[in-house]
Amino acid sequence: MGCFECCIKCLGGVPYASLVATILCFSGVALFCGCGHVALTGTVTILETHFSKVTSDHAMLTDIIQLMQYVIYGIASFFFLYGIILLAEGFYTTSAVKELHSEFKTTICGRCISGLFVFLTYILGVAWLGVFGFSAVPVFLFYNMWYTCNTMKSPMTNLTSIDSICVDVRQYGIIPWNATPGKACGSTLGDICNSNEFYLSYHLYIVACAGAGATVIALIHFLMILSANWAYLKDASQMHAYQDIKLKEERELQDITSRSKECLNSYT
């Protein structure tokens, strides 16, 4: 076999669907974790600087954000390993299907593992739908603040005093009602919207939300691939069982025929 034929054979065993889903999953998780981590840090800075200047008022929120950042580390590590495992399972299943009519035989353990991956991927897909919805909440909050600032800057807006326009983050439950000042009005609100922390955090939350959506799409893609692979393995197992039974019957028929000929020859 030449080099070209070897390359073609190797490329034929690559699970391209699993490879695309793995790349999409890694990209989505990386965007969500990286951008989400930096955006959370910027959010704490904005709250401490403009909305809650007393540390005790936002101490619980700071602890929650730190916990979320540690969870982000765990999510990144877990999905890095899980994506590699699913890609390896794709290589295994592709080899099983390619060798459907050869000596390769699937085992009950292999089919059970494939079924387990289908179940886990389904659970993770549902969980990431929740993460995707949750990641849209800060985007909505920052968008409201950004839209309010643009309203103050718009020349079409007829305002007697821009100090009457405020954004109160206490109404969202982010900080307690006794936090001071708790809200930003007029020029202070404009300074917040013009700050680098706000601009960076707002766009990073958007990217993180997009990354969560990409991860959901990747898990749905994985779910379809795993379901198809499990069905292929099941068909391969049934096909091999049929071939074993057929081969056994053919051997028994040959044995009966040979014994019959021997008996006939001895009688003659």
C-alpha positions as semicolon CSV with decimal commas, in nm:
position;residue;x (nm);y (nm);z (nm)
1;M;0,000;0,000;0,000
2;G;0,141;0,337;-0,103
3;C;0,163;0,657;0,097
4;F;-0,138;0,808;-0,078
5;E;-0,355;0,505;-0,004
6;C;-0,246;0,512;0,361
7;C;-0,341;0,879;0,390
8;I;-0,680;0,816;0,234
9;K;-0,742;0,527;0,474
10;C;-0,643;0,739;0,774
11;L;-0,861;1,030;0,664
12;G;-1,151;0,791;0,614
13;G;-1,135;0,694;0,981
14;V;-1,158;1,052;1,111
15;P;-1,497;1,133;1,272
16;Y;-1,541;1,473;1,111
17;A;-1,879;1,539;1,275
18;S;-1,734;1,474;1,622
19;L;-1,429;1,685;1,535
20;V;-1,645;1,983;1,436
21;A;-1,860;1,945;1,749
22;T;-1,547;1,926;1,967
23;I;-1,399;2,243;1,817
24;L;-1,732;2,425;1,859
25;C;-1,762;2,303;2,219
26;F;-1,408;2,409;2,308
27;S;-1,460;2,749;2,147
28;G;-1,792;2,809;2,322
29;V;-1,666;2,702;2,664
30;A;-1,348;2,909;2,624
31;L;-1,547;3,220;2,531
32;F;-1,794;3,172;2,815
33;C;-1,535;3,100;3,082
34;G;-1,272;3,353;2,978
35;C;-1,503;3,644;2,901
36;G;-1,735;3,564;3,192
37;H;-1,448;3,563;3,441
38;V;-1,315;3,902;3,331
39;A;-1,666;4,052;3,307
40;L;-1,749;3,946;3,664
41;T;-1,433;4,117;3,789
42;G;-1,530;4,436;3,604
43;T;-1,880;4,420;3,749
44;V;-1,744;4,410;4,104
45;T;-1,526;4,711;4,028
46;I;-1,824;4,911;3,896
47;L;-2,040;4,823;4,197
48;E;-1,769;4,909;4,450
49;T;-1,687;5,237;4,280
50;H;-2,030;5,379;4,201
51;F;-2,317;5,188;4,365
52;S;-2,203;5,034;4,693
53;K;-1,915;5,212;4,863
54;V;-1,960;5,029;5,193
55;T;-1,789;4,691;5,177
56;S;-2,035;4,517;5,408
57;D;-2,326;4,602;5,176
58;H;-2,194;4,395;4,887
59;A;-1,987;4,138;5,080
60;M;-2,227;3,855;4,994
61;L;-2,232;3,952;4,626
62;T;-1,852;3,954;4,618
63;D;-1,841;3,605;4,770
64;I;-2,095;3,479;4,518
65;I;-1,896;3,624;4,227
66;Q;-1,576;3,466;4,357
67;L;-1,756;3,134;4,386
68;M;-1,884;3,170;4,030
69;Q;-1,529;3,235;3,911
70;Y;-1,411;2,914;4,077
71;V;-1,703;2,730;3,915
72;I;-1,587;2,870;3,581
73;Y;-1,245;2,710;3,638
74;G;-1,414;2,376;3,704
75;I;-1,637;2,405;3,397
76;A;-1,339;2,477;3,173
77;S;-1,142;2,179;3,306
78;F;-1,436;1,940;3,293
79;F;-1,539;2,023;2,938
80;F;-1,181;2,004;2,815
81;L;-1,166;1,642;2,934
82;Y;-1,523;1,560;2,832
83;G;-1,471;1,695;2,479
84;I;-1,159;1,482;2,436
85;I;-1,346;1,174;2,563
86;L;-1,634;1,231;2,321
87;L;-1,388;1,279;2,035
88;A;-1,215;0,953;2,129
89;E;-1,555;0,781;2,139
90;G;-1,621;0,917;1,792
91;F;-1,296;0,764;1,666
92;Y;-1,389;0,432;1,828
93;T;-1,737;0,425;1,679
94;T;-1,615;0,530;1,335
95;S;-1,368;0,240;1,340
96;A;-1,646;0,004;1,448
97;V;-1,871;0,111;1,162
98;K;-1,588;0,098;0,908
99;E;-1,510;-0,259;1,015
100;L;-1,874;-0,368;1,019
101;H;-1,817;-0,664;0,788
102;S;-1,474;-0,769;0,914
103;E;-1,346;-0,944;1,225
104;F;-1,415;-0,641;1,444
105;K;-1,690;-0,701;1,698
106;T;-1,857;-0,452;1,927
107;T;-1,904;-0,549;2,291
108;I;-2,189;-0,495;2,532
109;C;-1,958;-0,271;2,738
110;G;-1,890;-0,050;2,435
111;R;-2,261;-0,010;2,364
112;C;-2,333;0,067;2,729
113;I;-2,062;0,334;2,735
114;S;-2,209;0,491;2,420
115;G;-2,554;0,492;2,581
116;L;-2,409;0,648;2,897
117;F;-2,253;0,929;2,692
118;V;-2,590;0,994;2,527
119;F;-2,751;1,032;2,870
120;L;-2,474;1,254;3,011
121;T;-2,470;1,476;2,702
122;Y;-2,847;1,519;2,724
123;I;-2,824;1,624;3,090
124;L;-2,537;1,864;3,014
125;G;-2,731;2,010;2,721
126;V;-3,029;2,086;2,944
127;A;-2,797;2,237;3,206
128;W;-2,627;2,458;2,948
129;L;-2,964;2,582;2,831
130;G;-3,007;2,716;3,183
131;V;-2,657;2,864;3,175
132;F;-2,736;3,031;2,844
133;G;-3,050;3,188;2,988
134;F;-2,867;3,294;3,304
135;S;-2,584;3,454;3,103
136;A;-2,840;3,670;2,922
137;V;-2,942;3,839;3,250
138;P;-2,631;4,061;3,289
139;V;-2,651;4,146;2,919
140;F;-3,005;4,271;2,979
141;L;-2,900;4,476;3,284
142;F;-2,604;4,636;3,110
143;Y;-2,815;4,703;2,802
144;N;-3,070;4,893;3,011
145;M;-2,794;5,109;3,157
146;W;-2,635;5,165;2,815
147;Y;-2,972;5,258;2,662
148;T;-3,041;5,503;2,945
149;C;-2,707;5,674;2,885
150;N;-2,775;5,699;2,511
151;T;-3,113;5,851;2,588
152;M;-2,948;6,127;2,789
153;K;-2,702;6,197;2,505
154;S;-2,967;6,200;2,233
155;P;-3,044;6,552;2,101
156;M;-3,404;6,444;2,040
157;T;-3,460;6,402;2,413
158;N;-3,629;6,702;2,575
159;L;-3,504;6,709;2,931
160;T;-3,510;6,989;3,183
161;S;-3,251;6,815;3,400
162;I;-3,051;6,502;3,329
163;D;-3,018;6,445;3,703
164;S;-3,374;6,315;3,700
165;I;-3,262;6,010;3,498
166;C;-3,124;5,739;3,726
167;V;-3,034;5,372;3,726
168;D;-3,102;5,197;4,055
169;V;-2,935;4,853;4,070
170;R;-3,101;4,781;4,405
171;Q;-3,428;4,703;4,228
172;Y;-3,260;4,406;4,059
173;G;-3,165;4,251;4,392
174;I;-2,793;4,277;4,321
175;I;-2,725;4,478;4,635
176;P;-2,950;4,537;4,941
177;W;-3,184;4,834;4,964
178;N;-2,980;4,994;5,242
179;A;-2,671;5,014;5,020
180;T;-2,541;5,362;4,955
181;P;-2,571;5,531;4,716
182;G;-2,738;5,236;4,537
183;K;-2,814;5,436;4,225
184;A;-2,643;5,663;3,974
185;C;-2,802;5,968;3,818
186;G;-2,720;6,228;3,555
187;S;-2,354;6,297;3,496
188;T;-2,248;6,017;3,732
189;L;-2,439;5,769;3,520
190;G;-2,278;5,913;3,209
191;D;-1,932;5,870;3,362
192;I;-2,011;5,506;3,436
193;C;-2,118;5,439;3,078
194;N;-1,805;5,610;2,946
195;S;-1,572;5,412;3,172
196;N;-1,355;5,131;3,037
197;E;-1,489;4,886;3,296
198;F;-1,847;4,930;3,180
199;Y;-1,763;4,915;2,808
200;L;-1,544;4,607;2,850
201;S;-1,779;4,421;3,086
202;Y;-2,083;4,486;2,866
203;H;-1,922;4,347;2,552
204;L;-1,761;4,057;2,739
205;Y;-2,101;3,954;2,876
206;I;-2,235;3,953;2,520
207;V;-1,948;3,734;2,403
208;A;-1,991;3,504;2,705
209;C;-2,361;3,467;2,625
210;A;-2,273;3,385;2,264
211;G;-2,019;3,130;2,390
212;A;-2,286;2,963;2,604
213;G;-2,513;2,947;2,300
214;A;-2,233;2,792;2,093
215;T;-2,180;2,532;2,366
216;V;-2,550;2,443;2,360
217;I;-2,533;2,396;1,981
218;A;-2,220;2,182;2,021
219;L;-2,388;1,959;2,281
220;I;-2,694;1,917;2,059
221;H;-2,457;1,822;1,777
222;F;-2,283;1,574;2,007
223;L;-2,619;1,431;2,112
224;M;-2,718;1,362;1,751
225;I;-2,377;1,206;1,678
226;L;-2,384;0,986;1,987
227;S;-2,738;0,870;1,918
228;A;-2,644;0,776;1,561
229;N;-2,326;0,602;1,679
230;W;-2,517;0,404;1,938
231;A;-2,763;0,291;1,672
232;Y;-2,474;0,194;1,442
233;L;-2,312;-0,011;1,717
234;K;-2,641;-0,184;1,790
235;D;-2,689;-0,271;1,423
236;A;-2,328;-0,392;1,404
237;S;-2,382;-0,618;1,703
238;Q;-2,698;-0,764;1,552
239;M;-2,524;-0,813;1,218
240;H;-2,234;-0,998;1,378
241;A;-2,474;-1,214;1,581
242;Y;-2,658;-1,303;1,261
243;Q;-2,332;-1,386;1,085
244;D;-2,221;-1,606;1,376
245;I;-2,549;-1,798;1,372
246;K;-2,536;-1,834;0,995
247;L;-2,176;-1,959;1,005
248;K;-2,260;-2,205;1,280
249;E;-2,555;-2,343;1,083
250;E;-2,344;-2,377;0,770
251;R;-2,082;-2,573;0,962
252;E;-2,345;-2,799;1,115
253;L;-2,493;-2,858;0,769
254;Q;-2,150;-2,945;0,633
255;D;-2,091;-3,187;0,920
256;I;-2,426;-3,358;0,860
257;T;-2,355;-3,383;0,488
258;S;-2,010;-3,530;0,543
259;R;-2,140;-3,784;0,796
260;S;-2,417;-3,883;0,559
261;K;-2,166;-3,944;0,281
262;E;-1,948;-4,149;0,515
263;C;-2,245;-4,364;0,620
264;L;-2,348;-4,413;0,258
265;N;-1,996;-4,515;0,157
266;S;-1,964;-4,760;0,447
267;Y;-2,304;-4,914;0,362
268;T;-2,205;-4,951;-0,003
